[in-house]
Amino acid sequence: MSAPMPYPHEFALGLLRDMLRIRRLEERAAELYGEGKIRGFLHLYIGEEAVVVGALHALAPDDAVLATYREHGHALIQGVPMTRIMAEMYGKQEGCSRGRGGSMHLFDARTRFFGGNAIVAGGLPLAVGLALAERMQGGKRLAACFFGEGAMAEGAFHESLNLAVLWQLPVLFCCENNLYAMGTALARSQSQTDLCAKAAAYKVATQAVDGMDVVAVHQATREAVEQVRAGQGPYFLEYQTYRFRAHSMFDPELYRDKAEVEQWKKRCPVLAYKTRLKAEGLLDEAVLAALEAEVEQEVEAAVAFAEAGSLEPVADLCRDLYTPPPAGAEGAP
């Protein structure tokens, strides 16, 4: 039996609303991809919603957030408007990256969402750099970097943790362990599958969390954030989660049993949280229907915004690709 809901009613419902927003955005994106409206790569977050919702609600609005190419939900909860996310996936210049990044490279400096990074582990050193800059400027903000367990096999992971601990930087390392790096199971690619043990080798504080439980994620992340903000150095969180869809829309998904996927779906974070709220008298069918209608309206408004958007003029395609050195600098004409 779980403990009573530790949050006020409005906050508790807000967590559900945000998980519903991500779930419906992702489902709609998959539909649009099938219609040829969204092109290129598309990596869906369905099944992992509790991680980003629980984690980001434990951060301050001006903390820096970095993510992988499976980042639609991260951008949305960090404050990037759904309209601009959808327009970016459509390749329209009204998108948050002016249509040049697409699904994998969402970016919005205004909300301090620094990507969307297609390079595995590519966000880790960037998070260390942002945290170092914050330290040098005497600020109190932290950098939260989300990455998959596959990134822990990359050199950038080890270099980033090592420097963050040596310099006691305000970095929150958020590992979304969904058990499969693309199509390779964790045990087939890494000899040490205890990810907290691997991180702890760098003398960083660690904690493993049930990533299918939004309350557990929020509470663990809040504790970690308090330590980081108190100047106790970086923190590593392993969110144990699972993606219900294939790695990407191109993935035939031949590497895992359908029975395994169905078993994990029984732990759906959205359904589990709805059930808990209802059991505690915090949610009824009328309120749920209103929430779902509100979310559906937001998603369809985002689609309409993207549909009405415009492609970048051909004359602008070379814009921002090269910045010449200032006059008088070495190499300047």
N, C-alpha and C positions, 0 to 999 in steps of 0.2 A: 504494500500500500504506500503510495507516494505521499510526501508531506503536503499540507495545504498550499495552495498557490501563494507564493511570497510577494506578489505584486498587487498594486491597486487595479481595480477592474478595467479602467481605461487603458493602462499600460499593457495588461494581459491581453486585451482584445487587439491592441495595436500590433503585438507580435503575430497574432493570427492574420491580421489584415496584410502585413508585409509578406508573410509566407504565401498567402493567397495571390498577392500581386506578382511575386516571382513565378509561382507555378503557372498562372494563367498567361503571363508574358511569354514564358518558355513554350507552353503548348501552342500559343498563337504563332510564335516564330517558326515552330516546326511545320504548322499548316502552311504558312506563307512560303517556306522553303520548298515545300512540295508543289506549290503553285508557280515557282520560279520567280517570285517577287524578291526573295532574299537569295543571294548567290554567294559563291565562295565556300568557306568553311563555317560550320555552325556547331558549337559544342554546348549541349544543354545541361542545366544544373538540376533537373528534376530528381528529387529524392534527397538533395543536400540542403534544402532551404533553411533548415533549422540552424545550420552552421553560421551562415552569414547574417541572418536576422538576429540570432542570439548574440553573436560576437559584436556586430557593429552597434547595437543598442547599448553596449557596455563602454563604447568609446565616446570621446567628446567630438562634437561636430567638426572641429578644426584639426583633428588628428589626421595624419596622412594615411592613405590606404592604397595598397598595391595588390594586384591579383594576377591570375593566370589568364589564359584565353577563354576560360569558362567563367566569365566575369559579369554577365548581364545583371545578375542579382546584386553583386557587390556595388556596381555603379548605381543601381536603382536605390538601394538602401542608403548609400552614402549621400544621396541627394541629387543625382543627375536625373533630370526629368525623363519620364518614360518616352515622351514625344521625341526627344533628341536621341535616345537610345535606339528607338525603332527607325528613325530617319537614318542613323548611321548604319544600321544593318541593311537598309535599302540602298546604301551608297549615295545618299542625297547630301548636298552641301549644308543642309540645315542640321545635320547630325553633329554630335558632340566632337567628332574629329573631322568635321567638314566632308564626311563621306569618304575620306581617304583610308580610314582604319578598318572599317567594317566590324563585324562581330568580334573579332579577336583583339582589336586595338581601341577599345573605348577609352577616352581620356577626357578629363575635365578639371583644369587647374582651379576653377572657381570653387569647386566642392572639395578640392584637395584629393581627387581621385586620380592617381598617377599611373593608370593602366592596370589592366589589359596588356599582357606581355606574351607574345607567341613563343618566346624562347624559354624552354624549361629551366627553371631556377633563375631566370633573368631578372626577376623583381627583387631577389634577395640582396644583392649588392646595392641596388638603388635604395632600398629601405635603410641600409646601413648608412649610406651617404646622406639621406634626408635626416636621419637621427643625429648624425655628426654635425650637420649644419645647424640643427636646432640647438644642440649642446653649445656650439661655438657662439650662437647668438643669444644664449642665456634664456631660451624659451622653455616651456613646460609641455609642449606637445610631443606625442610619440608617433612612431611609424609602425603601422600594422601591415605585415606582409603575408598574404595567403598564397599557399603553394601546395602541390600534391606530393604524395609520398615518393613519387618517382624523382622529384627534384633532390631528394636526399642522397641520391647516388651521384649527383653532380658536384664538381669541385667548388662551384660557387656557393653551395650550401655550407661546406666546411669552412671556406675562407670567410664567409659572412658571419657565421656564428663565432668563429675564433676572434675576429676583430671586434665584434659587438661586445663580447665578454671582456676582452683585454681593455677596451676603452670604456666599459660600463655604459653603453649607449642605450637610449630609451627605444628599444625595438621589441615589438611583440611578434614572434614567429608563429604563424598559424598554419599548421599542417593539416590539410584536408585529406585524410587517409581514406580513400574510397576503394582500396585494395588492388586496383589495377592501374598501372601506368600505361596509358593507351590500351594495349591488349596483353600486357604482361603482368601476371600475378606477382605480388610483392615477394613471395617466397622464391620465385624463380629468378629474381634479379638482384636481391640483396640478402647477404648471408645473415645480417642482424635484422630481424623483423620487429624487434622491440624498439620502436622509433624514439621513445623517451630515453632509453638507454643510450642510443646513438647520440642524441643531442646532449645528454648529460655528460658525455665524454669531454665536452668543452666547458664544464662547470657552470652550466646554465640551469636555472630552475625550470622544472618540467612538470607537466600534468597531462594525463590522458583523460578524455572526456567522451561521453556518449553523444556523438554528433547527430543522432536522430531525435534528441530531446532538447527542444529550444530553451527550456528553463535551465537544464544542466549546463548547456553551452553558455548562456548568459551569466550564470553565477560563477562558473569557473573563469570566464574571461574577465569579469569584473574584478575578481580577486587578483588575477594576473596583472591587470591594468593598474591596480592600486600599488602593487609592488614596483612596477616599472616607473610609475610616476613619482614614487617616493625615493627614486634614485638608487634602487637596488639592482640596476642593470637589466639586461634583456630577460625575456621569458619565452619558453617554448611550450605551445599547446598542441596536442595531437587530438584532432576531432575525428572520431571513428565513425565514418559515414559510408554512404553507398549511392552511386548514381544508378537510377532506374533505366536510363536510356543508354544507347551505345556511346562509345567515346566521341564520335562525331556523326554527322548525317551520312558520311561515306563508309562507316564502319559496319561490316557484315556481322560482327559480334559472334565470332566462332570460338572464342577463347573462354567462355564461361557458360555453365549450364543454365538453361531457362528455369529449372527448378530453383536454383540458387537465387536468381533474380526475383522470382515469385515469393520466395521465403523472405527476402529483405523487404519486399513491398508490403508485407504484413506489418512492418514497423514504420510505415509511411509517417514522416514527421508531422505532416499537415493533419492527417486523419487522427493520429495519436493525440495531438494537441487539442483538436476539436472535441474528441471524446473526453479528455480531462476537463476541459472548460465546462462541458455539459454536465459532467458528473458533480462538479462543484457548484453548479447553479449559476455559472457566470456567462452561459451562452444558451440561447434557445433557437429554435428553427427560424423564427421571425428575424432575429438579429443576424443570424448566419445568412439568410437569404438577402438581407439588406447589404451585408458586407460583400457578398458575391456579386450582387448587382452593381455595386459601386466599383468593384475591381473590373468587372466586365466593361463598364462604361469607360474607365480610364484606359484600358487596353485598346478598345475600338477607337477612342479618340487619338491614341498614339498611331494606330494604323492609318487613320484618315490624314493625320499630319504628315506621315511619311509618304503616303500616296500623292499628296498635294505638293510635296517638296520638289526641288529642282536639281538636276545634275550639274556638276561643276562645268563651266564653259571650257571648251577645248583650249582657248587662249590662256587659261589659268593653270593648265596642267603642270607646267614647269615652275610655278610659283612655289617658293619656299624650299626648293630642292637644293639650291646653292646660294650661299650668302658671300659675296665677294669681301675681301678684307678692306678695312677702311683706308682711305687715301693716305699715303705716307707710310703705311705699314709694310713690313718686309713681304715681298711677293705681290704687292699691289701694283697695278699697271701704272 
